[in-house]
């Protein structure tokens, strides 16, 4: 476990450098990390993955509902279909339910929804 040789005191900002040493198999290793580099690492490697939902809009129907805890009005929602040029005519979110409206089609259409923070 790293031992911090010096903890920051006073104001800590993105330029604050944390210095630490660690004894690995009898060999002393040291490193310096800025707060901004640690935050950058965290935001790059621990980003929330999108929730992907799929369903089929059955031929003759115009509305499709997705119900998932990841869905709410604060999220970014992307919609794709497996037929080029087929796009929703309307979308609405109520609670954790996403309702997507399409024009009526003569064949089934695969629909994929991606929900991201």
C-alpha positions in Angstrom: 0.0 0.0 0.0 1.5 3.4 -0.9 2.6 5.6 1.9 2.1 9.3 1.3 5.3 11.1 2.2 3.5 14.4 2.3 -0.1 15.2 2.4 -1.3 18.5 0.9 -2.3 21.2 3.3 -4.2 24.3 2.7 -5.9 24.8 -0.7 -6.0 21.7 -2.9 -6.6 22.3 -6.6 -6.0 20.5 -9.9 -2.3 21.4 -9.8 -1.7 20.0 -6.4 0.9 17.2 -6.6 0.7 14.1 -4.4 4.0 12.4 -3.7 4.1 8.8 -2.5 6.5 5.9 -2.0 5.8 2.2 -1.9 8.0 -0.7 -0.9 7.7 -3.4 -3.6 9.6 -6.6 -3.0 12.2 -4.7 -0.9 12.7 -2.0 -3.6 11.5 1.5 -2.8 9.5 3.1 -5.6 8.2 6.7 -5.6 5.8 8.6 -7.8 4.2 12.0 -8.1 0.7 12.5 -9.3 -1.2 15.7 -9.8 -4.9 15.8 -8.8 -5.8 16.7 -12.4 -4.0 13.5 -13.8 -5.8 11.4 -11.2 -9.2 12.9 -12.2 -8.4 12.5 -15.9 -7.6 8.8 -15.3 -10.9 8.3 -13.4 -13.0 10.1 -16.0 -11.4 8.2 -18.9 -11.4 4.7 -17.5 -14.5 4.7 -15.3 -17.0 6.4 -17.4 -20.5 4.9 -17.2 -21.2 2.6 -20.1 -24.4 3.2 -22.1 -27.4 1.0 -21.4 -28.4 -0.6 -24.7 -32.0 -1.8 -25.1 -33.4 -3.5 -28.2 -36.9 -4.4 -29.4 -38.9 -4.9 -32.6 -41.6 -2.5 -33.9 -44.1 -5.1 -35.3 -45.5 -4.4 -38.8 -48.7 -2.3 -38.6 -47.9 -0.8 -35.2 -46.7 2.8 -34.6 -45.6 2.8 -30.9 -42.9 1.1 -29.0 -42.3 1.3 -25.2 -39.0 0.7 -23.3 -39.2 0.4 -19.5 -35.8 0.4 -17.7 -34.4 2.0 -14.5 -31.7 3.7 -16.6 -34.3 5.8 -18.5 -35.2 9.2 -17.1 -35.6 12.7 -18.4 -32.1 13.7 -17.5 -30.4 11.1 -19.7 -29.3 11.3 -23.3 -31.2 8.9 -25.4 -30.2 7.7 -28.9 -32.4 5.7 -31.2 -31.4 3.6 -34.2 -33.3 1.3 -36.5 -32.2 -1.6 -38.8 -34.0 0.1 -41.8 -32.2 3.0 -43.3 -34.3 6.2 -43.2 -36.8 5.0 -40.6 -36.7 7.4 -37.8 -39.0 8.2 -34.8 -41.7 10.8 -35.3 -41.9 11.5 -31.6 -40.3 10.4 -28.3 -41.4 11.0 -24.7 -40.1 10.0 -21.2 -42.4 9.5 -18.2 -40.6 8.1 -15.2 -38.5 5.1 -16.4 -40.6 4.6 -19.5 -39.6 5.8 -23.0 -42.3 5.8 -25.6 -41.2 6.1 -29.2 -43.7 6.8 -32.1 -43.0 5.8 -35.7 -44.9 6.0 -38.9 -46.8 2.7 -39.7 -44.7 0.2 -41.8 -45.5 -3.0 -43.6 -42.6 -4.9 -42.2 -41.0 -5.4 -38.7 -38.3 -3.0 -37.8 -35.5 -3.6 -35.3 -35.0 -0.7 -32.8 -32.0 -0.1 -30.6 -32.0 2.5 -27.8 -28.8 3.7 -26.0 -29.2 5.6 -22.7 -26.2 7.5 -21.4 -25.6 9.9 -18.6 
